[in-house]
Amino acid sequence: MRGVTLVELLAVVAIAAILMGIGISSYKSLTTSYRISDEINGLLGDMQYARAEAIKQGQNVTVCVSITGTDCSANNYNWHQGWIVFVDPNNTKTTSGNSALVLRAQPAFTSTDTLTDGATSAVSFDREGLALGLLTTMSGNGGAVIPLHDATADSTRTRCLQITNVGNVSVQQPSTLASCT
């Protein structure tokens, strides 16, 4: 007789289930890694864009935390709630009464990841590309380090956005930057 016995079919299904179980856990790790990269690179790209626009337009451009997508959220250091990039000619770090032009708006993260340092709510770049008003210190050189943590707080998934006073913006890992925790 031709065909497949029930025992053979169950063996194939069991092997397939084991392989799927292994693959799904690897897939979850991969998608988490991609999500974290996307989130931190979104802020990195907007910071670099703001710096380039400040130089191009010859006036201040600010990136700030914004829940509304139209104005800065005062005393809010939670970048994961969204941010805006806008022309800020008077360096007021607000769009209200400033005739400021919002260049980009980033909505809040859909994940439970957090992006905050508890001190930096806005970064302005002047016409020379220098970062203005960074109050936190980074290895004694000034600047800011804004860490991104996933919901599990796994340090291998932590990424930090480093902004120096001279306007350099980069993504770092805890292994390469001591203040990235």
Backbone as a printed PyTorch tensor [residue, N CA C, xyz], in Angstrom:
tensor([[[ 0.8180, -1.1780,  0.0000],
         [ 0.0000,  0.0000,  0.0000],
         [ 0.8660,  1.2480,  0.0000]],

        [[ 0.3110,  2.2340, -0.6270],
         [ 1.0000,  3.5130, -0.6630],
         [ 0.3400,  4.4470,  0.3400]],

        [[ 1.1290,  5.4730,  0.7850],
         [ 0.5730,  6.4580,  1.6950],
         [ 1.4610,  6.6600,  2.8990]],

        [[ 0.9410,  7.4350,  3.8270],
         [ 1.6880,  7.7890,  5.0320],
         [ 0.9090,  7.2690,  6.2270]],

        [[ 1.6200,  6.6460,  7.1310],
         [ 0.9520,  6.1530,  8.3260],
         [ 0.7620,  7.3010,  9.3080]],

        [[-0.0990,  7.0940, 10.2610],
         [-0.3770,  8.1120, 11.2760],
         [ 0.8720,  8.4170, 12.0920]],

        [[ 1.6660,  7.4270, 12.4010],
         [ 2.9010,  7.6210, 13.1760],
         [ 3.8820,  8.4940, 12.3910]],

        [[ 4.0370,  8.2510, 11.1080],
         [ 4.9330,  9.0630, 10.2740],
         [ 4.4470, 10.5110, 10.2080]],

        [[ 3.1470, 10.6830, 10.0680],
         [ 2.5800, 12.0290, 10.0030],
         [ 2.8060, 12.7740, 11.3120]],

        [[ 2.5990, 12.1160, 12.4420],
         [ 2.8170, 12.7400, 13.7440],
         [ 4.2930, 13.0840, 13.9510]],

        [[ 5.1890, 12.2640, 13.4600],
         [ 6.6310, 12.5470, 13.5880],
         [ 6.9960, 13.8010, 12.7960]],

        [[ 6.4670, 13.9240, 11.5930],
         [ 6.7490, 15.1070, 10.7620],
         [ 6.1650, 16.3590, 11.4060]],

        [[ 4.9550, 16.2760, 11.9260],
         [ 4.3230, 17.4250, 12.5790],
         [ 5.1200, 17.8300, 13.8170]],

        [[ 5.5940, 16.8680, 14.6050],
         [ 6.3790, 17.1710, 15.8070],
         [ 7.6870, 17.8680, 15.4340]],

        [[ 8.3700, 17.3880, 14.4140],
         [ 9.6200, 18.0150, 13.9690],
         [ 9.3530, 19.4380, 13.4720]],

        [[ 8.2920, 19.6070, 12.7190],
         [ 7.9390, 20.9440, 12.2190],
         [ 7.6250, 21.8850, 13.3690]],

        [[ 6.9180, 21.4100, 14.4070],
         [ 6.5810, 22.2450, 15.5640],
         [ 7.8400, 22.6750, 16.3120]],

        [[ 8.7970, 21.7790, 16.4590],
         [10.0520, 22.1050, 17.1400],
         [10.8170, 23.1680, 16.3550]],

        [[10.9050, 22.9900, 15.0600],
         [11.6040, 23.9730, 14.2220],
         [10.9040, 25.3330, 14.2440]],

        [[ 9.5820, 25.3290, 14.2260],
         [ 8.8270, 26.5920, 14.2990],
         [ 9.0720, 27.2760, 15.6370]],

        [[ 9.1190, 26.5180, 16.7210],
         [ 9.3680, 27.0910, 18.0540],
         [10.7200, 27.7780, 18.1250]],

        [[11.7080, 27.1510, 17.5400],
         [13.0500, 27.7460, 17.5110],
         [13.0530, 28.9960, 16.6350]],

        [[12.4190, 28.9120, 15.5030],
         [12.3880, 30.0390, 14.5680],
         [11.6370, 31.2390, 15.1050]],

        [[10.5340, 31.0170, 15.8080],
         [ 9.7320, 32.1240, 16.3270],
         [10.5020, 32.8990, 17.3830]],

        [[11.2220, 32.2170, 18.2710],
         [11.9950, 32.9410, 19.2900],
         [13.1110, 33.7540, 18.6420]],

        [[13.7370, 33.2430, 17.6220],
         [14.7570, 33.9970, 16.9020],
         [14.1300, 35.1820, 16.1750]],

        [[12.9650, 34.9950, 15.6240],
         [12.2650, 36.0540, 14.9100],
         [11.8960, 37.1950, 15.8590]],

        [[11.4470, 36.8770, 17.0700],
         [11.0880, 37.8970, 18.0540],
         [12.3050, 38.7360, 18.4180]],

        [[13.4270, 38.1030, 18.6190],
         [14.6590, 38.8350, 18.9270],
         [15.0650, 39.7380, 17.7700]],

        [[14.9220, 39.2360, 16.5610],
         [15.2750, 40.0100, 15.3780],
         [14.3630, 41.2210, 15.2160]],

        [[13.0650, 41.0380, 15.4010],
         [12.1380, 42.1600, 15.2610],
         [12.3490, 43.1950, 16.3610]],

        [[12.7010, 42.7670, 17.5660],
         [13.0060, 43.7080, 18.6510],
         [14.2340, 44.5340, 18.2890]],

        [[15.2420, 43.8890, 17.7680],
         [16.4620, 44.5930, 17.3620],
         [16.1630, 45.6200, 16.2720]],

        [[15.3690, 45.2480, 15.2920],
         [15.0080, 46.1790, 14.2160],
         [14.1860, 47.3540, 14.7430]],

        [[13.2650, 47.0790, 15.6700],
         [12.4300, 48.1420, 16.2320],
         [13.2810, 49.1610, 16.9870]],

        [[14.2100, 48.6810, 17.7960],
         [15.0800, 49.5710, 18.5690],
         [15.9490, 50.4030, 17.6340]],

        [[16.4940, 49.7780, 16.6080],
         [17.3110, 50.5150, 15.6350],
         [16.4850, 51.5840, 14.9330]],

        [[15.2690, 51.2420, 14.5600],
         [14.3940, 52.1960, 13.8850],
         [14.0840, 53.3950, 14.7820]],

        [[13.7900, 53.1500, 16.0540],
         [13.4370, 54.2330, 16.9690],
         [14.6100, 55.1850, 17.2130]],

        [[15.7670, 54.6540, 17.5180],
         [16.9100, 55.5230, 17.8190],
         [17.4110, 56.2150, 16.5500]],

        [[17.3630, 55.5210, 15.4240],
         [17.7980, 56.1400, 14.1660],
         [16.8290, 57.2090, 13.6930]],

        [[15.5670, 57.1190, 14.0960],
         [14.6090, 58.1710, 13.7820],
         [14.9990, 59.4860, 14.4300]],

        [[15.3580, 59.4280, 15.7090],
         [15.7850, 60.6480, 16.4040],
         [17.1450, 61.1160, 15.8900]],

        [[18.0410, 60.1850, 15.6300],
         [19.3510, 60.5370, 15.0660],
         [19.1810, 61.2820, 13.7450]],

        [[18.3550, 60.7470, 12.8700],
         [18.1280, 61.3710, 11.5640],
         [17.5300, 62.7600, 11.6880]],

        [[16.5800, 62.9310, 12.6080],
         [15.9730, 64.2490, 12.7850],
         [16.9450, 65.2470, 13.4090]],

        [[17.8220, 64.7920, 14.2920],
         [18.8550, 65.6820, 14.8520],
         [19.8240, 66.1250, 13.7470]],

        [[20.2440, 65.1800, 12.9230],
         [21.1510, 65.5280, 11.8260],
         [20.4680, 66.4480, 10.8210]],

        [[19.1960, 66.2140, 10.5690],
         [18.4250, 67.0710,  9.6770],
         [18.3310, 68.4900, 10.2530]],

        [[18.0520, 68.5990, 11.5510],
         [17.9490, 69.9110, 12.1980],
         [19.2660, 70.6700, 12.0970]],

        [[20.3620, 69.9850, 12.3240],
         [21.6820, 70.6260, 12.2290],
         [21.9450, 71.1100, 10.8080]],

        [[21.6410, 70.2710,  9.8350],
         [21.8580, 70.6450,  8.4320],
         [20.9760, 71.8350,  8.0390]],

        [[19.7310, 71.8400,  8.4940],
         [18.8290, 72.9560,  8.1880],
         [19.3000, 74.2500,  8.8550]],

        [[19.8170, 74.1560, 10.0750],
         [20.3260, 75.3470, 10.7680],
         [21.4730, 75.9660,  9.9790]],

        [[22.3450, 75.1370,  9.4810],
         [23.4780, 75.6330,  8.6880],
         [22.9700, 76.1890,  7.3600]],

        [[22.0790, 75.4690,  6.7130],
         [21.5560, 75.8730,  5.4080],
         [20.7740, 77.1830,  5.4930]],

        [[19.9220, 77.3080,  6.5170],
         [19.0750, 78.4920,  6.6310],
         [19.7520, 79.6470,  7.3710]],

        [[20.8520, 79.3700,  8.0420],
         [21.5630, 80.4190,  8.7610],
         [20.8320, 80.9110, 10.0030]],

        [[20.0170, 80.0500, 10.6020],
         [19.3120, 80.4090, 11.8360],
         [19.0950, 79.1630, 12.6810]],

        [[18.6950, 79.3710, 13.9300],
         [18.5300, 78.2590, 14.8520],
         [17.4100, 77.3270, 14.4130]],

        [[17.6580, 76.0300, 14.6000],
         [16.6400, 75.0070, 14.3940],
         [16.6520, 74.1410, 15.6590]],

        [[15.4570, 73.8720, 16.1800],
         [15.3250, 73.1510, 17.4410],
         [14.5990, 71.8280, 17.2340]],

        [[15.0360, 70.8260, 17.9940],
         [14.3460, 69.5470, 18.0970],
         [13.9030, 69.4490, 19.5510]],

        [[12.6080, 69.2250, 19.7840],
         [12.1290, 69.1570, 21.1620],
         [11.0740, 68.0680, 21.3150]],

        [[10.8920, 67.6280, 22.5550],
         [ 9.8390, 66.6690, 22.8730],
         [ 8.5010, 67.3560, 22.6250]],

        [[ 7.6020, 66.6660, 21.9410],
         [ 6.2890, 67.2290, 21.6430],
         [ 5.2390, 66.1300, 21.6380]],

        [[ 4.2800, 66.2580, 22.5250],
         [ 3.1740, 65.3040, 22.5670],
         [ 2.1470, 65.6600, 21.5010]],

        [[ 1.9660, 66.9620, 21.2530],
         [ 0.9400, 67.4330, 20.3210],
         [ 1.3870, 67.3900, 18.8650]],

        [[ 2.6840, 67.4570, 18.6120],
         [ 3.1890, 67.5030, 17.2480],
         [ 3.2130, 68.9060, 16.6750]],

        [[ 2.8380, 69.8980, 17.4970],
         [ 2.8380, 71.2820, 17.0320],
         [ 3.6510, 72.2160, 17.9130]],

        [[ 3.8910, 71.8590, 19.1700],
         [ 4.6600, 72.7040, 20.0770],
         [ 5.4220, 71.8220, 21.0570]],

        [[ 6.4510, 72.4070, 21.6590],
         [ 7.2490, 71.6760, 22.6420],
         [ 6.4300, 71.4170, 23.9000]],

        [[ 6.6560, 70.2810, 24.5160],
         [ 6.0110, 69.9370, 25.7780],
         [ 6.9350, 70.3600, 26.9080]],

        [[ 6.5470, 71.3740, 27.6550],
         [ 7.3920, 71.9500, 28.7040],
         [ 7.7370, 70.9190, 29.7770]],

        [[ 8.9880, 70.9430, 30.2050],
         [ 9.4890, 70.0690, 31.2670],
         [ 9.1970, 68.5920, 31.0210]],

        [[ 9.2180, 68.1900, 29.7810],
         [ 8.9990, 66.7960, 29.4190],
         [10.2820, 66.2860, 28.7680]],

        [[10.8480, 65.2430, 29.3480],
         [12.1140, 64.6950, 28.8540],
         [11.9130, 63.3390, 28.1920]],

        [[10.6770, 62.9810, 27.8960],
         [10.3360, 61.6690, 27.3590],
         [10.2400, 61.7190, 25.8300]],

        [[11.3720, 61.5400, 25.1770],
         [11.4230, 61.6080, 23.7170],
         [10.5570, 60.5430, 23.0610]],

        [[10.2910, 59.4420, 23.7700],
         [ 9.4560, 58.3810, 23.2040],
         [ 8.0010, 58.8280, 23.0280]],

        [[ 7.6220, 59.9870, 23.5660],
         [ 6.2690, 60.5100, 23.3880],
         [ 6.1350, 61.3380, 22.1050]],

        [[ 7.2280, 61.4650, 21.3660],
         [ 7.2190, 62.1840, 20.0980],
         [ 8.0600, 63.4430, 20.1630]],

        [[ 8.3930, 63.9910, 18.9970],
         [ 9.1860, 65.2120, 18.9360],
         [ 8.8960, 65.9600, 17.6420]],

        [[ 9.3190, 67.2130, 17.6160],
         [ 9.1900, 68.0270, 16.4090],
         [10.5340, 68.6890, 16.1100]],

        [[10.7220, 69.0360, 14.8480],
         [11.8730, 69.8110, 14.3840],
         [11.2920, 71.0960, 13.8150]],

        [[11.7690, 72.2520, 14.2890],
         [11.2200, 73.5000, 13.7940],
         [12.2780, 74.5970, 13.7470]],

        [[12.0480, 75.5600, 12.8590],
         [12.9120, 76.7300, 12.7610],
         [12.6060, 77.6070, 13.9700]],

        [[13.6510, 77.9780, 14.7030],
         [13.5080, 78.7010, 15.9640],
         [14.3930, 79.9500, 15.9350]],

        [[14.0190, 80.9690, 15.1640],
         [14.9150, 82.1170, 14.9660],
         [15.2930, 82.8510, 16.2520]],

        [[14.4080, 82.8620, 17.2540],
         [14.6870, 83.5760, 18.5020],
         [15.2420, 82.6690, 19.5980]],

        [[15.4580, 81.3980, 19.3000],
         [15.9590, 80.4010, 20.2490],
         [15.1210, 80.3600, 21.5230]],

        [[13.7970, 80.3530, 21.3660],
         [12.8930, 80.2920, 22.5140],
         [12.4960, 78.8570, 22.8500]],

        [[12.8250, 77.9320, 21.9880],
         [12.4770, 76.5180, 22.1440],
         [10.9710, 76.3150, 22.2640]],

        [[10.2210, 77.1650, 21.5880],
         [ 8.7740, 77.0260, 21.5240],
         [ 8.2860, 77.5740, 20.1940]],

        [[ 7.1960, 77.0060, 19.6920],
         [ 6.6340, 77.5060, 18.4440],
         [ 5.5920, 78.5870, 18.6970]],

        [[ 5.1260, 78.7240, 19.9330],
         [ 4.0860, 79.6980, 20.2680],
         [ 4.5840, 81.1260, 20.0920]],

        [[ 3.8470, 81.9370, 19.3430],
         [ 4.1730, 83.3430, 19.1470],
         [ 5.5220, 83.5660, 18.4970]],

        [[ 6.0380, 82.5710, 17.8490],
         [ 7.3980, 82.6180, 17.3310],
         [ 7.4150, 82.5980, 15.8100]],

        [[ 6.2580, 82.4750, 15.2020],
         [ 6.1380, 82.2780, 13.7570],
         [ 7.0990, 81.1930, 13.2760]],

        [[ 7.2410, 80.1640, 14.1180],
         [ 8.1530, 79.0690, 13.8140],
         [ 7.5200, 78.1110, 12.8050]],

        [[ 8.3410, 77.6220, 11.9390],
         [ 7.9010, 76.6770, 10.9150],
         [ 8.2870, 75.2680, 11.3630]],

        [[ 7.2860, 74.4050, 11.5780],
         [ 7.5550, 73.0220, 11.9540],
         [ 7.9740, 72.2730, 10.6940]],

        [[ 9.1880, 71.7450, 10.7140],
         [ 9.7320, 71.0530,  9.5550],
         [ 9.3900, 69.5640,  9.5460]],

        [[ 9.3980, 68.9590, 10.7170],
         [ 9.0980, 67.5280, 10.8500],
         [ 8.4130, 67.2840, 12.1850]],

        [[ 7.5860, 66.2640, 12.2310],
         [ 6.9410, 65.8370, 13.4740],
         [ 7.0040, 64.3220, 13.5470]],

        [[ 7.4200, 63.8240, 14.6810],
         [ 7.5180, 62.3800, 14.9160],
         [ 6.5040, 62.0000, 15.9810]],

        [[ 5.5790, 61.0900, 15.7010],
         [ 4.6010, 60.6860, 16.7240],
         [ 5.2460, 59.8070, 17.7970]],

        [[ 4.5030, 59.5500, 18.8420],
         [ 4.9690, 58.7100, 19.9450],
         [ 5.2530, 57.2920, 19.4600]],

        [[ 6.1630, 56.6190, 20.1570],
         [ 6.4580, 55.2220, 19.8520],
         [ 5.2120, 54.3820, 20.1260]],

        [[ 4.9970, 53.3780, 19.3230],
         [ 3.8830, 52.4610, 19.5600],
         [ 4.2910, 51.3550, 20.5290]],

        [[ 5.5790, 51.2270, 20.7900],
         [ 6.0780, 50.2030, 21.7100],
         [ 6.1370, 50.7690, 23.1270]],

        [[ 6.5930, 49.9520, 24.0620],
         [ 6.7590, 50.3960, 25.4480],
         [ 8.1960, 50.8040, 25.7320]],

        [[ 8.9990, 50.9860, 24.7000],
         [10.3790, 51.4150, 24.8770],
         [10.4190, 52.8370, 25.4260]],

        [[11.4660, 53.1560, 26.1950],
         [11.6130, 54.5010, 26.7470],
         [12.8780, 55.1510, 26.1950]],

        [[12.7780, 56.4450, 25.9020],
         [13.8900, 57.2280, 25.3620],
         [13.9450, 58.5250, 26.1520]],

        [[14.7280, 58.5490, 27.2260],
         [14.8080, 59.7200, 28.0870],
         [16.0950, 59.7110, 28.9060]],

        [[16.6020, 60.9160, 29.1980],
         [17.7250, 61.0430, 30.1210],
         [17.3290, 61.8150, 31.3650]],

        [[16.0880, 62.2850, 31.4200],
         [15.5960, 63.0180, 32.5740],
         [16.0930, 64.4520, 32.6460]],

        [[16.7950, 64.9310, 31.6280],
         [17.3350, 66.2880, 31.6820],
         [17.2340, 67.0420, 30.3620]],

        [[17.1860, 66.3510, 29.2490],
         [17.2030, 67.0050, 27.9430],
         [15.8200, 66.9430, 27.3140]],

        [[15.1960, 68.1090, 27.1370],
         [13.8730, 68.1560, 26.5150],
         [13.9200, 68.8220, 25.1460]],

        [[15.0460, 69.4820, 24.8300],
         [15.1810, 70.1460, 23.5320],
         [16.6570, 70.3190, 23.2060]],

        [[16.9600, 70.2820, 21.9270],
         [18.3150, 70.5430, 21.4380],
         [18.1840, 71.5320, 20.2910]],

        [[18.9110, 72.6320, 20.3890],
         [18.9090, 73.6320, 19.3230],
         [20.2710, 73.6390, 18.6490]],

        [[20.2630, 73.8620, 17.3550],
         [21.4920, 73.9890, 16.5890],
         [21.5300, 75.4030, 16.0140]],

        [[22.6880, 76.0600, 16.1200],
         [22.8070, 77.4090, 15.5760],
         [23.2780, 77.3640, 14.1270]],

        [[23.4670, 78.5270, 13.5370],
         [23.8050, 78.6080, 12.1150],
         [25.1580, 78.0040, 11.7730]],

        [[25.9820, 77.7500, 12.8030],
         [27.2780, 77.1000, 12.5890],
         [27.2210, 75.5990, 12.8620]],

        [[26.0430, 75.1040, 13.2430],
         [25.8700, 73.6750, 13.5070],
         [26.2160, 73.2660, 14.9170]],

        [[26.4590, 74.2430, 15.8020],
         [26.7750, 73.9250, 17.1940],
         [25.4960, 73.6770, 17.9800]],

        [[25.5430, 72.7310, 18.9020],
         [24.3950, 72.4400, 19.7550],
         [24.3660, 73.4610, 20.8900]],

        [[23.1880, 74.0140, 21.1420],
         [23.0250, 75.0410, 22.1690],
         [22.2300, 74.4950, 23.3460]],

        [[22.5880, 74.9290, 24.5430],
         [21.7720, 74.6650, 25.7200],
         [21.7780, 73.2520, 26.2450]],

        [[22.8160, 72.4880, 25.9930],
         [22.8880, 71.1420, 26.5640],
         [23.4600, 71.2660, 27.9620]],

        [[22.6480, 70.9550, 28.9660],
         [23.0270, 71.1940, 30.3450],
         [23.7450, 70.0250, 30.9930]],

        [[23.4950, 68.8280, 30.5250],
         [24.1040, 67.6660, 31.1640],
         [25.5610, 67.5430, 30.7310]],

        [[26.3390, 66.8740, 31.5250],
         [27.7370, 66.6840, 31.1720],
         [27.9660, 65.2660, 30.7110]],

        [[28.8630, 65.1330, 29.8020],
         [29.1730, 63.8410, 29.2220],
         [30.6920, 63.7070, 29.2440]],

        [[31.2020, 62.9460, 30.1480],
         [32.6440, 62.7320, 30.2840],
         [33.3980, 64.0550, 30.4340]],

        [[32.7710, 65.0550, 31.0560],
         [33.4240, 66.3310, 31.2990],
         [33.4930, 67.2350, 30.0780]],

        [[32.9760, 66.7890, 28.9340],
         [33.0810, 67.5820, 27.7140],
         [31.8060, 68.3390, 27.3810]],

        [[30.7630, 68.1600, 28.1510],
         [29.4800, 68.7680, 27.8330],
         [28.7560, 67.9470, 26.7910]],

        [[27.4900, 68.1990, 26.6460],
         [26.6930, 67.4500, 25.6960],
         [25.6280, 66.6580, 26.4160]],

        [[25.0030, 65.7480, 25.6990],
         [23.9330, 64.9430, 26.2900],
         [24.0030, 63.5210, 25.7600]],

        [[23.5380, 62.6080, 26.5770],
         [23.4080, 61.2000, 26.2000],
         [21.9890, 60.7830, 26.5630]],

        [[21.2010, 60.4360, 25.5430],
         [19.8030, 60.0580, 25.7520],
         [19.6700, 58.5560, 25.4840]],

        [[19.4530, 57.7490, 26.5470],
         [19.3820, 56.2980, 26.3590],
         [18.0000, 55.8050, 25.9330]],

        [[18.0060, 54.7830, 25.1030],
         [16.7940, 54.0780, 24.6800],
         [16.8360, 52.6990, 25.3210]],

        [[15.8040, 52.3920, 26.1080],
         [15.6990, 51.0850, 26.7680],
         [14.4490, 50.3830, 26.2670]],

        [[14.5620, 49.0730, 26.0280],
         [13.3620, 48.3200, 25.6790],
         [12.6410, 47.9370, 26.9760]],

        [[11.4700, 47.3510, 26.8480],
         [10.6340, 47.0480, 28.0090],
         [11.2980, 46.0790, 28.9830]],

        [[12.2070, 45.2370, 28.4870],
         [12.8590, 44.2580, 29.3620],
         [14.0650, 44.8490, 30.0890]],

        [[14.4820, 46.0560, 29.7280],
         [15.6590, 46.7100, 30.3020],
         [16.9110, 45.8590, 30.1070]],

        [[16.9590, 45.0910, 29.0500],
         [18.1170, 44.2700, 28.7120],
         [19.2230, 45.1900, 28.2070]],

        [[20.3460, 45.2060, 28.8990],
         [21.4230, 46.1410, 28.5520],
         [22.0070, 45.8690, 27.1680]],

        [[21.8730, 44.6590, 26.6600],
         [22.3930, 44.3830, 25.3130],
         [21.5490, 45.0540, 24.2410]],

        [[20.3380, 45.4640, 24.6030],
         [19.4620, 46.1450, 23.6470],
         [19.4360, 47.6580, 23.8570]],

        [[20.1570, 48.1650, 24.8330],
         [20.2060, 49.6040, 25.0920],
         [21.0330, 50.3010, 24.0210]],

        [[20.5170, 51.4280, 23.5400],
         [21.2370, 52.2890, 22.5980],
         [21.1440, 53.7070, 23.1320]],

        [[22.1570, 54.5100, 22.8910],
         [22.1670, 55.8840, 23.3700],
         [22.4580, 56.8430, 22.2250]],

        [[21.7140, 57.9460, 22.2200],
         [21.9710, 59.0150, 21.2820],
         [22.9030, 59.9990, 21.9810]],

        [[24.0760, 60.1820, 21.4260],
         [25.0780, 61.0800, 21.9980],
         [25.1150, 62.3640, 21.1720]],

        [[24.9630, 63.4950, 21.8660],
         [25.0020, 64.8050, 21.2220],
         [26.0960, 65.6140, 21.9050]],

        [[27.0710, 66.0510, 21.1430],
         [28.1390, 66.8640, 21.7240],
         [27.8470, 68.3420, 21.5000]],

        [[28.5240, 69.1840, 22.2550],
         [28.3190, 70.6290, 22.1140],
         [28.7090, 71.1520, 20.7380]],

        [[29.6000, 70.4560, 20.0480],
         [29.9960, 70.9040, 18.7110],
         [29.0210, 70.4180, 17.6430]],

        [[27.9530, 69.7340, 18.0590],
         [26.9030, 69.3490, 17.1360],
         [27.0030, 67.9600, 16.5550]],

        [[27.9870, 67.1930, 16.9670],
         [28.0740, 65.8110, 16.4800],
         [27.0000, 64.9750, 17.1580]],

        [[26.3010, 64.1750, 16.3770],
         [25.2370, 63.3170, 16.8880],
         [25.5340, 61.8980, 16.4190]],

        [[25.5060, 60.9390, 17.3640],
         [25.7910, 59.5500, 16.9950],
         [25.0610, 58.6050, 17.9310]],

        [[24.9230, 57.3550, 17.4910],
         [24.3180, 56.3050, 18.3020],
         [25.4420, 55.4710, 18.8940]],

        [[25.3650, 55.2220, 20.1810],
         [26.3790, 54.4450, 20.8910],
         [25.7310, 53.2870, 21.6410]],

        [[26.5560, 52.3010, 21.9610],
         [26.1220, 51.1790, 22.7960],
         [26.8090, 51.2920, 24.1470]],

        [[26.2450, 50.6730, 25.1940],
         [26.8740, 50.7730, 26.5210],
         [28.3290, 50.3100, 26.5380]],

        [[28.6850, 49.3800, 25.6680],
         [30.0670, 48.8780, 25.6580],
         [31.0530, 49.9040, 25.1160]],

        [[30.5790, 50.8940, 24.3490],
         [31.4800, 51.8780, 23.7550],
         [31.4000, 53.2500, 24.4190]],

        [[30.4120, 53.4570, 25.2970],
         [30.2420, 54.7600, 25.9340],
         [29.8450, 54.5230, 27.3840]],

        [[30.7220, 54.9010, 28.3050],
         [30.5010, 54.6220, 29.7130],
         [29.2240, 55.2730, 30.2640]],

        [[28.8720, 56.4510, 29.7650],
         [27.6800, 57.1500, 30.2750],
         [26.3950, 56.6590, 29.6310]],

        [[26.4760, 55.6360, 28.8080],
         [25.2890, 55.0520, 28.1620],
         [24.8040, 53.8840, 29.0140]],

        [[23.8450, 54.1690, 29.8710],
         [23.3060, 53.1130, 30.7480],
         [21.8150, 53.0630, 30.6810]]])
